[in-house]
Amino acid sequence: MAQPRANILVVDDDSATREGLIALLESWGYRAFGAAEGKSALKTCDKELPHAIVTDLMMPGMTGLEFVAALGERVQQVAIVILTGQATIETAVQAIKLGAYDYLPKPLEPERLRSILEKGLKQISLAREAGALRQRLESPLGSYGALIGKSAPMRQLYQRLSQVAATDAAVLVSGESGTGKELVARTIHDLSPRRDETFLPLNCPAITPTLLESELFGHEKGAFTSAVDRHQGCFEQADGGTLFLDEITEMASEVQAKFLRVLEEGQVRRIGGSVSIPVSVRVVAATNRPPATAVKDGKLRQDLFYRLSVFNLELPPLRERADDIPLLARYFLETFAEKYQRQALPWATDFSTALGSHSWPGNVRELRNAMERLAVMAPGPNLAAEDFSQFCLNPQVEDTPESEPVSLAEAERQAIERALTATGGNKTQAARLLGITPKTLNAKLALYNKE
């Protein structure tokens, strides 16, 4: 199916120049139309915003710079090229600051204009696409794709994400554990031109250093003792898409060096292979360490840091976005109530106070797990501060009163019984709800059976 032709508006008070440019643009396959001055051009843009505008600088009534300024925020959706026979550095800088894509002196070089328009239209196409996706992803509840929150730090993050996603550059995401780094990476992918291709996450600490190189770059059959078959690495698997590397600072320094080479050369060689394979992969890397500290401590190579941090996104901890805690808690409670087929209980006032007074060191992940336990085990008829203390706080972190050993033991027994009932007797799922290991759960059940 043929792509629709781009619309280009030519603004010039000289009719011969205007008609000549229109004919030239039409010969290149564009749909071109004209306006004799700035005010009529603005009216045309109000009816239908063109994909690009080629405008003269010096015109009666309204200059080209005044016309661009009058477009306001719409300049972000149009590739604007300003033409003038009186080119100066000052006017060029001013034009770019106002949002123009480029600035060309007269006499015009047609091929240079053609090249600039092609590049500008491609950039604008990505920006418009990202804007349309952003409108579909944003909701009145304060969500942005899989991310939830309407606090000032999150809205700033959403704005950065929309800008970053339209590019193809590497991104380094930093933030404490549990702040949602993988969700950010997925949102970048979903907003990007690569969204129809593979999104491949890889957790670096989960793979032994000896195997990580093979996972990333692949290996040929017989490359080492256990290499019984050829294996495509992550770069080949994610070709055309996005590769998300979680906890990049846990990658060995020698593997980081090979990883950097793939980023710079755009090709990968399998272990034991002799052929370099071209790959097109966007990399989003994440770390829970401050990047500068990681470099200083030798956990992240400085050259790799510079290559990855074309864009650096720092995610705020939950304690710095307190306005989002009730929003997230309600979302998780309703989600898990539906999952476990239980009623979503109303909140008492002291429950909201308890939510806000907790420091949430585990960030959104801790909140999510706490609300899952609460959705399953809270007896009702509403949620109160007592439920929060009993079911949400980790007993290994929070201080427990030594004067009430019996009541705590009974509370623990009831919590285990509710978890087992909610999961149909599945000990593994029950242990996850309780925030303990299956081994610990079995030990506690054995203890109860002896009593």
C-alpha positions in Angstrom: 0.0 0.0 0.0 1.5 3.4 -1.0 2.3 5.9 1.7 0.1 9.1 1.6 2.0 12.1 0.3 3.3 14.6 2.8 1.6 18.1 2.8 4.0 21.1 2.5 2.9 24.7 2.9 5.0 27.3 1.0 4.8 30.8 2.5 6.3 33.6 0.4 5.0 37.0 -0.7 6.7 36.8 -4.1 4.3 34.9 -6.3 6.9 33.7 -8.8 9.1 32.2 -6.0 6.1 30.7 -4.3 4.7 29.0 -7.4 8.2 27.8 -8.4 8.7 26.2 -5.0 5.3 24.5 -5.2 6.1 23.1 -8.6 9.5 21.8 -7.4 8.0 20.1 -4.3 5.2 18.6 -6.4 7.9 17.1 -8.7 9.5 15.4 -5.7 6.2 13.7 -4.9 4.9 16.0 -2.2 1.5 17.7 -2.1 2.3 21.4 -2.0 0.2 24.5 -1.6 0.9 28.2 -0.9 0.1 31.3 1.2 1.2 34.8 0.3 1.9 36.0 3.9 1.9 34.9 7.5 -1.7 35.6 8.5 -3.2 33.6 5.7 -0.7 30.8 6.4 -1.9 30.7 10.0 -5.5 30.3 8.8 -4.4 27.5 6.6 -2.7 25.8 9.5 -5.8 26.2 11.6 -7.8 24.2 9.1 -5.1 21.5 8.4 -1.7 21.4 9.9 0.8 20.5 7.2 3.7 18.1 7.7 6.3 20.7 6.7 6.4 24.5 6.0 8.9 26.3 3.8 8.7 30.0 4.6 10.5 33.2 3.6 12.0 35.2 6.4 11.2 38.8 5.3 7.5 39.3 4.4 5.2 42.3 4.8 2.9 42.3 7.9 4.5 39.3 9.6 8.0 38.0 9.3 8.9 34.4 9.0 10.1 34.3 12.6 6.8 35.9 13.8 4.9 33.4 11.9 6.8 30.5 13.5 6.3 32.0 16.9 2.5 32.4 16.3 2.3 28.6 15.6 3.0 28.0 19.3 3.2 24.4 20.4 2.3 23.2 16.9 5.9 23.8 15.7 6.7 20.4 17.4 4.5 18.7 14.8 5.8 20.5 11.7 9.2 20.5 10.0 9.8 24.2 9.3 12.5 25.4 6.9 13.1 29.2 6.8 14.6 30.7 3.6 16.2 34.1 3.4 18.6 36.2 1.4 19.7 38.0 4.5 21.2 35.1 6.5 22.8 35.9 9.8 23.9 33.8 12.7 21.6 35.6 15.1 18.4 35.0 13.0 19.4 31.4 12.5 19.8 30.8 16.2 16.5 32.6 16.9 14.7 30.5 14.3 15.9 27.2 15.8 15.0 28.4 19.3 11.5 29.1 18.1 11.2 25.5 16.8 12.2 25.7 13.1 13.9 22.6 11.8 16.5 24.3 9.7 17.5 27.6 8.0 18.6 27.9 4.4 20.1 31.0 2.6 19.2 32.2 -0.8 19.8 31.5 -3.7 18.3 28.2 -2.8 20.1 24.9 -3.5 17.2 22.5 -4.4 19.0 19.3 -3.5 19.9 20.7 -0.1 16.3 21.6 0.5 15.2 18.1 -0.6 17.6 16.4 1.8 16.6 18.7 4.7 12.9 18.0 4.1 13.4 14.3 4.0 15.2 14.3 7.3 12.8 16.8 8.9 9.7 14.9 7.7 11.0 11.6 9.2 11.6 13.3 12.5 8.2 14.9 12.6 6.6 11.6 11.6 8.1 9.9 14.7 7.1 12.8 16.9 3.5 12.7 15.7 3.4 9.0 16.1 4.7 9.2 19.6 2.2 11.9 20.4 -0.7 9.8 19.2 0.5 6.8 21.2 1.0 9.0 24.3 -2.6 10.2 24.0 -3.8 6.6 23.8 -1.6 5.5 26.7 -2.4 8.4 29.1 -5.5 8.2 31.2 -7.4 10.5 33.6 -6.3 8.2 36.4 -2.7 9.2 36.0 -1.4 6.2 34.2 1.1 6.2 31.3 1.3 2.8 29.7 2.1 0.3 32.4 3.3 3.1 34.7 0.9 4.5 37.3 1.1 7.9 39.0 0.1 11.5 38.7 2.6 13.2 41.0 5.0 15.9 39.7 8.0 13.5 39.5 6.0 11.0 37.4 4.7 13.6 35.1 8.2 14.9 34.5 9.2 11.3 33.8 6.3 10.8 31.3 7.5 13.9 29.4 11.1 12.6 29.2 9.8 9.2 28.1 7.9 10.7 25.2 11.0 12.6 24.0 13.4 9.7 24.4 11.1 7.0 22.8 11.0 8.9 19.5 14.8 8.5 19.1 16.8 5.3 18.6 19.5 6.2 21.2 20.6 4.0 24.1 19.0 4.8 27.5 20.4 4.2 31.0 17.7 3.9 33.7 18.7 4.3 37.3 16.7 4.0 40.5 16.3 2.0 43.7 15.1 -1.6 43.6 11.4 -1.8 43.0 10.9 1.6 41.3 9.8 0.0 38.0 12.8 0.2 35.7 11.6 -2.7 33.5 8.2 -1.0 33.1 10.0 2.2 32.0 12.0 0.2 29.4 8.8 -1.5 28.1 7.1 1.9 27.8 10.0 3.3 25.8 9.8 0.3 23.5 6.0 0.6 23.2 6.3 4.3 22.2 9.1 3.7 19.8 9.1 2.8 16.0 10.4 -0.6 17.2 7.2 -1.4 19.1 6.1 -4.1 16.7 9.4 -5.9 17.1 10.9 -7.9 20.0 11.3 -6.6 23.5 13.8 -8.9 25.2 14.6 -8.4 28.9 17.7 -10.0 30.5 18.5 -10.0 34.2 22.3 -9.9 34.4 22.7 -11.1 38.0 20.5 -14.1 37.4 23.0 -15.5 34.9 26.5 -16.8 36.0 29.4 -14.7 34.6 30.6 -17.7 32.5 27.2 -18.1 30.8 26.3 -14.4 30.4 28.7 -13.9 27.5 27.0 -16.8 25.6 23.5 -15.4 26.4 24.4 -12.0 25.0 26.5 -12.9 22.0 25.5 -16.5 21.3 27.9 -19.4 20.5 28.7 -21.9 17.7 28.3 -25.6 18.1 31.4 -27.0 19.8 32.6 -23.6 21.0 33.0 -25.1 24.5 32.2 -28.4 26.2 28.5 -27.9 26.7 27.9 -26.2 23.4 26.1 -29.1 21.7 24.1 -26.8 19.4 24.4 -23.3 17.8 22.8 -20.7 20.0 21.6 -17.2 19.0 22.4 -14.6 21.6 20.2 -11.8 22.9 21.4 -9.3 20.2 20.4 -11.6 17.4 17.1 -12.5 19.1 16.2 -8.8 19.6 17.4 -7.7 16.2 15.1 -4.9 15.0 13.7 -4.5 18.6 14.8 -3.5 22.1 17.1 -5.3 24.5 16.6 -4.5 28.2 19.6 -5.3 30.4 18.7 -5.1 34.1 21.5 -4.5 36.6 24.1 -3.8 34.0 26.7 -3.1 36.8 26.6 -6.8 37.7 28.1 -7.7 34.3 31.8 -8.6 34.5 34.2 -5.9 33.2 35.5 -8.0 30.3 32.0 -8.8 29.2 31.2 -5.0 29.4 34.1 -4.4 27.0 32.7 -6.9 24.4 29.2 -5.5 24.9 30.5 -1.9 24.2 32.2 -3.1 21.0 28.8 -4.5 19.8 27.1 -1.2 20.5 29.7 0.8 18.6 30.1 -1.5 15.6 26.5 -2.7 15.3 27.5 -6.3 14.7 28.0 -9.3 16.9 30.3 -12.4 16.7 29.2 -15.6 18.4 31.6 -17.4 20.7 33.6 -19.7 18.5 32.4 -18.0 15.4 34.5 -16.3 12.6 31.7 -14.2 11.0 30.4 -10.9 12.3 26.6 -10.6 12.1 25.0 -7.1 11.6 22.3 -6.3 14.2 20.0 -3.4 14.8 19.1 -3.3 18.5 18.1 -0.5 20.8 19.6 -1.0 24.3 18.0 0.1 27.5 20.1 -0.7 30.5 19.2 -0.3 34.2 21.0 -0.1 37.5 20.0 0.4 41.1 23.3 2.1 41.8 23.9 5.8 41.1 25.7 5.6 37.7 28.5 8.0 38.8 29.1 5.9 41.9 29.1 2.7 39.9 31.8 4.1 37.6 33.9 5.3 40.6 33.6 1.9 42.3 34.7 0.0 39.1 31.3 -1.6 38.7 30.6 0.1 35.4 33.2 0.9 32.7 33.4 4.6 32.1 33.5 4.2 28.3 30.3 2.0 28.5 28.7 4.5 30.8 29.2 7.3 28.2 27.9 5.1 25.4 24.8 4.0 27.3 23.8 7.3 28.9 22.9 9.2 25.8 19.7 9.6 27.8 19.8 9.0 31.5 16.5 8.5 33.3 16.5 8.5 37.1 13.3 7.0 38.7 12.0 8.6 41.9 11.6 6.3 44.9 8.0 5.9 46.2 8.7 8.1 49.3 9.3 11.0 47.0 6.0 10.6 45.2 3.7 10.2 48.2 0.7 11.4 46.2 0.8 8.3 44.1 0.7 5.8 47.1 -3.1 5.8 47.5 -3.6 5.6 43.7 -1.2 2.6 43.4 -2.7 0.9 46.5 -6.2 1.1 45.2 -5.1 -0.2 41.8 -3.3 -3.2 43.3 -6.1 -4.0 45.7 -8.7 -4.0 43.0 -6.4 -6.0 40.7 -5.8 -8.7 43.3 -9.3 -8.8 44.6 -10.4 -9.6 41.1 -7.6 -12.2 40.7 -8.5 -14.1 43.9 -12.3 -13.5 43.5 -12.6 -11.5 46.7 -14.5 -8.3 47.5 -12.5 -5.1 47.3 -12.9 -3.7 50.8 -13.5 0.0 51.6 -10.8 2.0 53.5 -11.0 3.3 57.0 -9.4 6.7 57.6 -6.6 5.2 59.8 -5.7 2.8 56.9 -4.9 5.8 54.6 -2.8 7.3 57.4 -0.9 4.0 57.8 -0.2 3.9 54.0 1.2 7.4 54.0 3.3 7.0 57.2 5.2 3.9 56.0 8.6 4.6 54.3 8.2 1.9 51.6 11.9 1.0 51.4 11.0 -1.6 48.7 9.2 1.0 46.7 6.4 0.0 44.3 7.3 -3.7 44.4 6.9 -3.7 48.2 3.6 -1.9 47.9 2.4 -4.3 45.3 3.3 -7.4 47.4 1.7 -5.9 50.5 -1.6 -5.1 48.8 -1.6 -8.7 47.4 -1.3 -10.1 50.9 -3.9 -7.7 52.2 -6.4 -8.5 49.4 -6.3 -12.1 50.3 -6.0 -12.1 54.1 -7.8 -9.0 55.5 -11.0 -10.3 57.2 -13.0 -7.1 56.6 -15.6 -5.5 56.7 -13.1 -2.7 55.9 -9.4 -2.1 55.8 -7.9 -0.5 58.9 -4.5 0.4 60.3 -4.6 -2.9 62.2 -4.8 -4.8 59.0 -1.9 -2.8 57.6 0.3 -3.6 60.6 -0.7 -7.3 60.6 -0.6 -8.2 56.9 1.5 -5.6 55.2 4.6 -5.0 57.3 7.5 -7.4 57.0 8.1 -8.8 60.5 11.8 -9.1 59.6 12.0 -5.3 59.1 9.4 -3.8 61.5 9.9 -4.0 65.3 7.4 -6.3 66.9 6.3 -5.9 70.6 8.0 -8.5 72.7 5.2 -8.3 75.3 2.7 -10.1 73.0 4.3 -13.3 71.8 1.1 -15.3 72.0 -1.1 -12.9 70.0 1.6 -12.6 67.3 1.9 -16.3 67.0 -1.9 -16.6 66.6 -1.9 -13.8 64.0 0.8 -15.7 62.1 -1.2 -18.9 62.2 -4.4 -17.1 60.9 -2.4 -15.4 58.1 -1.0 -18.8 57.0 -4.5 -20.4 57.0 -6.0 -17.5 55.0 -3.1 -17.7 52.4 -3.5 -21.5 52.0 -7.3 -21.1 51.7 -7.0 -18.3 49.1 -4.5 -20.3 47.0 -6.4 -23.6 47.2 -3.7 -25.2 49.4 -0.9 -24.3 47.0 2.1 -23.8 49.4 4.3 -22.1 46.9 1.7 -19.4 46.1 0.8 -19.1 49.7 4.5 -18.5 50.7 4.8 -15.8 48.0 1.7 -14.0 49.4 3.2 -14.2 52.9 6.6 -12.9 51.8 8.4 -16.0 53.0 10.0 -19.0 51.3 8.2 -22.3 50.9 10.8 -23.9 53.1 9.9 -21.5 55.9 6.2 -22.1 55.4 6.7 -25.9 55.6 8.7 -25.4 58.8 6.0 -23.3 60.4 3.3 -25.8 59.4 5.3 -28.7 60.9 5.6 -26.7 64.1 1.9 -26.1 64.3 1.2 -29.8 63.7 3.3 -30.7 66.7 1.4 -28.3 69.0 
